């Protein structure tokens, strides 16, 4: 594949890892979630927020500001046209203007300056811990300057479905993109998709739309460790990530979807961080995954990546660069920068990297570690007219994956280190869970577009014969 010496060394680093775990959350920008590190977190090595960063709209200057709630009550526009306005040809000055137009179009009263808001370490204790103890990626861009589903398709298949927006509409969002998982199957690499709702792999790759039940499982069947047991009957034969981690039976690749809706079979609260979800619930999810992995007998050979699919309309100051792609007219530029943290016992504390990554770096990391031959270009026969793909057959994943950087450069330690203590975070999660239980709560008054899409897809899966008690 023509790799240079640095790549050879980084590939050797990947061989320290036997288990890759990915958590992909929703709709937050880097500056919105991690920009505080440079502003108030004492981390000048992080390219985050500065006091002088502003947007202007209608004669008013909107500076960055700390948000006073962990659950903003708006959902900024993140369609392709909205993002083009936000990016403003690289000036990154159109976020407030687009938010104002979004509020006006929906006849909603609100502050357009909310998109300039950020959280800090007190709001995001798990991410603050990751920034101190592991690695922050300051140049991880979403793959597409567009919506959720195109970005998730890039993460799974190295390309979208011809649009930067969520299509098809109004049909359920079920695609037939050949995912990287087919390569794992072809090379007998173990994997499991953990979720609350139907796994996003089922939506992306029609080969996994139905069946394959042993390879799909819940994140948890009984509530998170510090929450009361959920009194819902589930199929006891279905495993969970928390069980597999505790038992030391995690596969080579674990992909974790958050709870996108309140209507998942287990009744979990939305914890995907998609506004207006409370980011504290997202912190609980990430903490549960991290603690389970750090406590697992497999910790010493593991890599955890926590990343967001796209920025969700929230401000970031770094212009997205150009990207190599098989469709440069449509997808020749990355999307807005998103939070990305990499956790492993082979990563030095306080690591910061400015290497450019995007969601295809997940594919590159996984395939380079477990089946690097899958990254080779296809033989000439595979490109001839009339050539047909056999059901479930893997395909070459294209220029974006080939050009992507993998994560081997971050794992520079020669020996694993013991997982840092999580006691403070876990005790705080217990207290918060007790408070939430006292206050009560319930499903949102209305569904966002992603939740409606997930529900539509769920109904279609059930119509096609998918069991209602399986993810």
ZAKOLVO-515613 format. One line per field, with one value per residue (C-alpha): residue number from 1; residue in one letter; z, y, x. Coordinates in Angstrom, 1 decimal, m for minus. Last residue first. Example, Ala and Ser with C-alpha at 12.3 -4.5 7.8 and 13.67 -1.06 7.14 Angstrom:
ZAKOLVO-515613
seq <- c(2,1)
type <- c(S,A)
w <- c(7.1,7.8)
v <- c(m1.1,m4.5)
u <- c(13.7,12.3)
//
This chain:
ZAKOLVO-515613
seq <- c(471,470,469,468,467,466,465,464,463,462,461,460,459,458,457,456,455,454,453,452,451,450,449,448,447,446,445,444,443,442,441,440,439,438,437,436,435,434,433,432,431,430,429,428,427,426,425,424,423,422,421,420,419,418,417,416,415,414,413,412,411,410,409,408,407,406,405,404,403,402,401,400,399,398,397,396,395,394,393,392,391,390,389,388,387,386,385,384,383,382,381,380,379,378,377,376,375,374,373,372,371,370,369,368,367,366,365,364,363,362,361,360,359,358,357,356,355,354,353,352,351,350,349,348,347,346,345,344,343,342,341,340,339,338,337,336,335,334,333,332,331,330,329,328,327,326,325,324,323,322,321,320,319,318,317,316,315,314,313,312,311,310,309,308,307,306,305,304,303,302,301,300,299,298,297,296,295,294,293,292,291,290,289,288,287,286,285,284,283,282,281,280,279,278,277,276,275,274,273,272,271,270,269,268,267,266,265,264,263,262,261,260,259,258,257,256,255,254,253,252,251,250,249,248,247,246,245,244,243,242,241,240,239,238,237,236,235,234,233,232,231,230,229,228,227,226,225,224,223,222,221,220,219,218,217,216,215,214,213,212,211,210,209,208,207,206,205,204,203,202,201,200,199,198,197,196,195,194,193,192,191,190,189,188,187,186,185,184,183,182,181,180,179,178,177,176,175,174,173,172,171,170,169,168,167,166,165,164,163,162,161,160,159,158,157,156,155,154,153,152,151,150,149,148,147,146,145,144,143,142,141,140,139,138,137,136,135,134,133,132,131,130,129,128,127,126,125,124,123,122,121,120,119,118,117,116,115,114,113,112,111,110,109,108,107,106,105,104,103,102,101,100,99,98,97,96,95,94,93,92,91,90,89,88,87,86,85,84,83,82,81,80,79,78,77,76,75,74,73,72,71,70,69,68,67,66,65,64,63,62,61,60,59,58,57,56,55,54,53,52,51,50,49,48,47,46,45,44,43,42,41,40,39,38,37,36,35,34,33,32,31,30,29,28,27,26,25,24,23,22,21,20,19,18,17,16,15,14,13,12,11,10,9,8,7,6,5,4,3,2,1)
type <- c(X,X,X,X,X,X,X,X,X,X,X,X,X,X,X,X,X,X,X,X,X,X,X,X,X,X,X,X,X,X,X,X,X,X,X,X,X,X,X,X,X,X,X,X,X,X,X,X,X,X,X,X,X,X,X,X,X,X,X,X,X,X,X,X,X,X,X,X,X,X,X,X,X,X,X,X,X,X,X,X,X,X,X,X,X,X,X,X,X,X,X,X,X,X,X,X,X,X,X,X,X,X,X,X,X,X,X,X,X,X,X,X,X,X,X,X,X,X,X,X,X,X,X,X,X,X,X,X,X,X,X,X,X,X,X,X,X,X,X,X,X,X,X,X,X,X,X,X,X,X,X,X,X,X,X,X,X,X,X,X,X,X,X,X,X,X,X,X,X,X,X,X,X,X,X,X,X,X,X,X,X,X,X,X,X,X,X,X,X,X,X,X,X,X,X,X,X,X,X,X,X,X,X,X,X,X,X,X,X,X,X,X,X,X,X,X,X,X,X,X,X,X,X,X,X,X,X,X,X,X,X,X,X,X,X,X,X,X,X,X,X,X,X,X,X,X,X,X,X,X,X,X,X,X,X,X,X,X,X,X,X,X,X,X,X,X,X,X,X,X,X,X,X,X,X,X,X,X,X,X,X,X,X,X,X,X,X,X,X,X,X,X,X,X,X,X,X,X,X,X,X,X,X,X,X,X,X,X,X,X,X,X,X,X,X,X,X,X,X,X,X,X,X,X,X,X,X,X,X,X,X,X,X,X,X,X,X,X,X,X,X,X,X,X,X,X,X,X,X,X,X,X,X,X,X,X,X,X,X,X,X,X,X,X,X,X,X,X,X,X,X,X,X,X,X,X,X,X,X,X,X,X,X,X,X,X,X,X,X,X,X,X,X,X,X,X,X,X,X,X,X,X,X,X,X,X,X,X,X,X,X,X,X,X,X,X,X,X,X,X,X,X,X,X,X,X,X,X,X,X,X,X,X,X,X,X,X,X,X,X,X,X,X,X,X,X,X,X,X,X,X,X,X,X,X,X,X,X,X,X,X,X,X,X,X,X,X,X,X,X,X)
w <- c(18.9,19.7,21.6,18.7,16.4,12.8,10.4,7.5,9.3,12.4,10.3,8.8,12.2,13.4,10.3,10.9,14.6,13.7,11.2,13.7,16.3,13.7,12.7,16.3,18.2,20.1,23.7,24.9,26.8,30.6,33.8,37.5,39.9,42.5,40.0,38.5,42.0,42.6,39.2,39.9,43.1,41.5,38.6,41.1,42.8,39.4,38.4,41.7,41.7,38.1,39.1,36.2,34.2,34.7,32.1,29.0,27.9,25.0,25.1,21.7,21.1,19.4,16.0,15.6,15.1,11.4,8.8,5.9,2.3,1.5,3.4,1.4,m1.9,m1.8,0.3,m1.8,m1.6,0.8,m0.4,1.6,m1.4,m4.4,m6.2,m9.9,m12.7,m15.8,m16.8,m15.5,m12.2,m10.1,m12.9,m12.6,m9.0,m6.2,m4.5,m1.2,2.0,2.7,2.8,6.1,7.9,11.7,12.5,9.2,8.9,12.3,12.0,8.5,9.3,12.2,10.2,7.8,10.4,9.9,11.0,10.4,12.7,15.3,18.2,21.9,24.6,28.2,29.6,27.4,25.3,25.5,28.1,25.6,25.2,22.1,22.3,19.4,19.5,16.1,13.4,10.7,7.5,5.3,1.7,m1.6,m1.0,m3.8,m6.5,m5.1,m5.6,m5.2,m2.3,m1.0,1.4,1.4,4.8,7.3,8.7,12.4,14.6,15.7,16.5,16.9,14.0,14.8,14.7,13.0,13.9,17.3,18.6,21.5,20.5,22.9,22.3,24.2,24.8,28.5,29.2,28.3,31.9,32.1,34.7,32.2,29.6,32.0,33.3,29.8,28.6,31.7,31.7,28.0,28.8,31.9,30.0,27.4,30.1,31.3,27.8,28.2,25.0,23.2,21.2,20.0,23.0,22.2,25.7,25.2,28.4,28.5,28.2,27.5,24.2,22.8,22.8,24.5,21.3,20.0,22.8,22.0,19.3,20.4,17.9,19.3,17.2,18.2,20.3,24.0,26.1,29.2,31.3,32.6,29.1,27.7,30.4,30.0,26.2,26.4,25.6,24.2,25.5,28.3,25.8,27.6,30.3,31.5,35.1,34.6,37.5,39.4,38.1,39.2,36.9,33.9,33.4,33.3,29.7,28.9,25.6,23.9,21.4,17.7,16.4,17.6,15.7,12.3,11.1,9.2,7.8,7.9,4.2,3.7,5.0,6.6,8.5,10.0,10.9,12.8,15.4,16.2,19.4,22.5,20.8,20.7,17.4,17.8,16.0,15.5,12.6,10.3,7.4,5.2,8.2,9.1,5.5,5.5,8.6,6.5,5.1,1.6,1.4,0.9,2.8,5.0,6.1,6.2,3.2,3.2,2.2,1.2,2.2,5.1,3.6,2.1,m0.9,m3.2,m0.8,1.6,1.5,3.4,4.4,8.2,9.2,5.8,6.3,9.7,8.2,5.4,8.1,10.5,8.2,6.1,5.7,5.4,7.0,10.4,11.2,13.7,13.9,17.6,18.6,22.4,23.9,27.3,31.0,31.2,28.2,29.1,32.6,31.2,28.8,31.7,33.8,31.1,32.8,35.4,32.6,30.5,28.1,25.2,23.8,20.4,19.1,21.9,20.2,18.2,21.4,21.2,20.0,17.6,14.4,12.8,10.0,12.4,14.7,11.8,10.3,13.7,13.9,10.4,11.3,14.5,12.7,9.7,10.7,10.2,7.6,5.7,2.7,5.2,7.3,8.8,5.5,4.0,7.1,6.6,3.0,4.0,6.7,10.3,11.6,15.4,17.7,20.6,24.3,25.5,28.0,30.1,31.2,32.0,28.7,28.9,26.3,22.9,21.7,19.7,18.2,17.0,13.8,12.3,13.0,14.1,15.2,17.8,18.9,20.8,24.1,22.5,22.1,21.2,19.5,22.4,23.5,25.5,28.0,31.2,31.2,30.9,27.2,25.9,27.4,27.0,23.2,24.2,23.9,21.9,20.3,19.0,17.6,18.8,16.9,18.0,19.6,18.1,20.6,19.1,20.8,19.3,20.9,20.2,20.4,20.6,16.9,16.3,17.5,14.7,12.2,13.6,13.2,9.5,8.9,10.1,7.8,4.8,3.4,m0.2,0.0)
v <- c(m4.7,m7.7,m8.0,m6.8,m9.6,m8.4,m9.7,m7.2,m5.2,m5.1,m3.7,m1.1,0.0,0.3,2.4,4.8,5.0,5.8,8.4,10.1,10.2,11.7,14.4,15.5,14.0,16.1,16.5,14.7,11.4,11.5,13.1,12.5,14.9,12.3,9.8,12.6,13.4,9.7,9.4,12.6,11.1,7.8,9.7,11.8,8.6,7.2,10.3,10.4,6.7,6.5,5.7,5.6,2.4,0.7,1.3,m0.8,m1.4,0.1,3.3,5.1,4.4,7.7,7.1,3.9,5.9,5.5,8.3,8.3,8.4,4.8,5.3,8.4,6.8,3.9,1.1,m1.8,m4.2,m7.0,m9.7,m9.9,m11.0,m11.4,m8.2,m8.2,m7.4,m6.4,m3.7,m4.4,m2.9,m6.1,m7.8,m5.3,m6.5,m4.3,m1.8,m3.0,m1.9,m5.3,m6.7,m4.9,m7.4,m6.9,m3.8,m2.0,m2.8,m1.4,1.7,2.5,2.1,4.4,6.8,6.9,9.0,11.9,12.5,15.3,15.0,17.8,15.4,16.1,13.6,14.5,11.1,8.8,6.3,2.6,1.9,3.2,6.0,8.2,11.3,13.0,16.2,17.4,19.7,20.8,18.7,17.6,18.8,16.9,15.2,16.4,17.5,15.3,12.1,9.4,11.4,13.2,15.9,19.7,21.4,22.3,25.8,25.9,28.2,25.9,26.9,24.6,23.5,19.8,19.3,15.9,12.2,12.6,10.7,8.4,5.9,3.1,0.9,m2.3,m4.8,m4.1,m3.5,m7.1,m8.3,m5.6,m2.9,m0.2,m1.5,m1.4,2.0,3.4,2.1,3.3,6.6,7.1,6.4,8.6,11.5,11.2,11.6,14.7,16.0,16.5,15.7,18.8,18.4,15.2,14.1,10.4,9.7,9.5,7.9,4.1,2.3,m1.1,m1.7,1.7,4.3,7.1,7.6,7.7,5.6,5.4,3.2,1.2,m0.6,m3.4,m4.9,m7.8,m9.3,m8.7,m11.9,m10.8,m11.5,m7.9,m6.5,m9.0,m8.3,m4.5,m4.8,m6.8,m10.3,m11.5,m14.9,m13.2,m11.6,m8.6,m8.0,m4.4,m3.3,m1.3,m1.9,1.3,3.4,3.2,0.3,1.5,m0.1,m3.8,m5.0,m2.9,m1.9,m4.4,m7.0,m7.6,m10.2,m13.2,m11.9,m12.0,m11.8,m8.8,m5.6,m7.0,m7.4,m4.2,m2.2,1.2,0.8,m2.6,m1.1,1.6,m1.0,m1.2,0.9,0.4,m0.6,m2.9,m4.2,m7.1,m8.1,m11.2,m11.2,m14.2,m12.6,m12.4,m11.4,m8.5,m7.4,m7.4,m5.1,m2.4,m1.7,m2.3,0.4,m0.7,2.0,2.1,5.6,4.8,6.4,10.1,10.7,8.8,10.7,12.5,15.3,15.5,13.4,10.7,7.8,8.3,7.0,5.0,2.3,2.5,5.9,7.4,6.1,7.7,11.0,10.7,9.8,12.6,15.7,17.6,19.0,15.4,13.3,15.1,16.5,15.3,17.9,18.5,14.9,14.6,11.7,10.0,10.9,14.7,15.1,11.8,13.1,16.3,14.2,12.3,15.4,17.2,20.0,20.7,20.4,23.1,23.5,25.9,28.5,30.2,28.2,29.8,33.2,32.7,33.4,32.1,32.7,30.1,30.7,27.7,29.8,32.6,30.3,28.7,32.1,33.2,29.9,30.5,34.1,32.8,30.2,32.2,33.4,30.3,32.3,29.1,29.8,30.9,27.7,28.5,29.2,26.0,24.2,25.5,24.3,20.8,20.5,21.0,23.4,24.0,21.9,24.1,23.5,23.3,20.5,20.9,24.4,27.6,27.7,29.3,32.0,32.7,36.2,37.4,40.8,42.5,44.5,42.0,39.1,38.9,35.9,36.0,34.5,37.1,35.2,32.1,28.6,25.5,24.5,22.4,22.9,26.0,23.6,25.5,24.5,28.0,28.9,26.2,23.3,25.1,24.2,20.7,20.5,23.5,24.1,20.5,20.6,18.6,16.6,13.1,10.3,7.6,5.1,2.8,m0.1,m1.7,m4.9,m6.8,m3.8,m3.8,m4.6,m1.1,0.2,m1.8,m0.1,3.3,2.2,1.2,4.4,6.5,4.6,5.3,3.3,2.2,0.0)
u <- c(m31.9,m34.1,m37.4,m39.6,m38.4,m37.6,m40.2,m40.4,m43.1,m40.9,m38.0,m40.3,m41.6,m38.0,m37.0,m39.9,m38.9,m35.3,m36.4,m38.7,m35.9,m33.5,m36.0,m36.6,m39.6,m42.1,m43.2,m40.1,m40.4,m40.7,m39.5,m39.2,m37.6,m36.9,m35.4,m33.3,m31.9,m31.0,m29.4,m27.3,m26.0,m25.0,m23.3,m21.3,m20.1,m19.1,m17.2,m15.2,m14.5,m13.1,m9.5,m7.1,m6.7,m3.4,m0.8,m0.1,3.5,5.5,3.6,3.2,m0.5,m1.4,0.2,m1.9,m5.1,m5.6,m5.2,m7.6,m6.5,m7.6,m10.8,m11.7,m10.5,m12.8,m14.3,m13.3,m16.2,m17.3,m19.7,m22.9,m25.0,m22.7,m21.8,m22.3,m19.8,m21.7,m19.3,m15.8,m14.6,m14.4,m12.5,m9.7,m8.8,m10.0,m7.7,m6.0,m7.6,m9.2,m5.7,m5.3,m7.6,m7.5,m5.5,m5.6,m9.3,m10.2,m8.0,m9.0,m12.7,m12.5,m10.4,m13.3,m15.1,m12.6,m9.0,m6.5,m3.5,m3.5,m2.9,m3.1,m2.0,m2.6,m1.8,0.2,m1.8,m1.1,m3.7,m6.3,m8.8,m9.2,m11.3,m13.2,m15.3,m16.4,m14.9,m17.3,m17.7,m14.9,m14.7,m14.8,m18.1,m20.4,m18.0,m15.2,m17.1,m14.4,m13.1,m10.0,m11.0,m10.7,m10.4,m13.1,m12.6,m11.8,m13.9,m16.7,m20.2,m23.1,m25.2,m25.4,m21.6,m21.6,m21.3,m19.7,m16.7,m15.7,m13.0,m12.0,m8.9,m8.2,m5.4,m4.8,m8.5,m9.5,m9.8,m12.6,m12.7,m11.4,m13.9,m16.9,m15.8,m15.5,m18.9,m20.7,m18.9,m19.8,m23.5,m23.6,m21.9,m24.6,m27.2,m25.4,m25.6,m29.3,m31.1,m32.5,m30.4,m28.8,m26.6,m27.2,m28.5,m32.2,m33.6,m33.6,m37.0,m35.5,m37.4,m36.3,m39.1,m37.2,m35.3,m31.7,m30.3,m26.6,m25.1,m22.0,m19.7,m17.6,m14.7,m12.4,m15.2,m15.7,m15.7,m13.9,m16.9,m17.2,m16.9,m19.4,m21.9,m21.6,m21.8,m25.0,m26.1,m29.4,m30.6,m32.6,m35.0,m36.3,m38.9,m39.0,m38.6,m35.4,m33.1,m32.3,m29.4,m25.8,m24.8,m26.7,m30.0,m30.8,m30.2,m27.2,m25.6,m28.0,m26.9,m26.5,m24.0,m26.0,m29.0,m27.5,m31.2,m32.6,m31.1,m27.6,m27.1,m29.2,m26.2,m26.9,m30.2,m29.1,m25.7,m27.6,m28.5,m32.2,m32.8,m30.8,m27.5,m24.5,m23.2,m20.8,m17.7,m15.4,m12.9,m13.6,m11.8,m15.0,m17.0,m14.7,m14.7,m18.5,m18.3,m16.7,m20.2,m21.6,m24.3,m27.9,m29.8,m32.9,m34.0,m37.7,m39.5,m40.3,m37.6,m34.5,m32.4,m30.9,m28.8,m25.3,m26.6,m25.3,m25.8,m22.9,m19.3,m16.7,m19.2,m19.7,m18.3,m19.3,m22.8,m22.9,m22.0,m24.6,m27.2,m26.6,m26.7,m24.3,m20.8,m19.7,m17.0,m17.2,m13.8,m11.3,m8.6,m8.2,m8.0,m7.9,m6.0,m5.8,m5.7,m6.2,m8.5,m10.3,m11.0,m12.5,m14.5,m16.0,m16.6,m18.6,m20.6,m17.8,m15.2,m16.8,m19.7,m20.0,m22.4,m22.1,m25.1,m27.1,m26.6,m29.8,m31.8,m35.3,m38.9,m40.1,m42.1,m40.3,m38.9,m37.9,m36.0,m34.2,m33.3,m31.9,m29.9,m28.5,m27.4,m25.9,m23.8,m22.7,m19.2,m17.1,m14.9,m14.3,m16.6,m19.4,m19.2,m22.6,m24.2,m22.8,m24.0,m27.6,m27.6,m26.4,m28.9,m27.7,m30.3,m30.0,m32.2,m33.4,m34.1,m30.5,m30.1,m26.9,m28.0,m26.1,m24.2,m20.7,m20.4,m18.9,m19.6,m22.6,m22.2,m25.4,m25.8,m28.2,m25.9,m22.3,m20.4,m17.7,m14.3,m12.2,m12.1,m10.5,m11.9,m10.1,m6.9,m5.6,m1.9,m2.9,m4.6,m5.4,m9.1,m10.6,m10.2,m7.9,m9.9,m13.2,m13.2,m14.0,m17.9,m19.1,m15.6,m15.6,m19.1,m22.1,m24.7,m24.8,m22.8,m20.6,m19.1,m16.5,m14.7,m11.6,m10.3,m7.0,m4.7,m0.9,m0.9,m2.1,1.3,3.0,0.8,2.0,5.7,5.1,3.1,6.0,8.2,6.1,3.2,3.0,0.0)
//
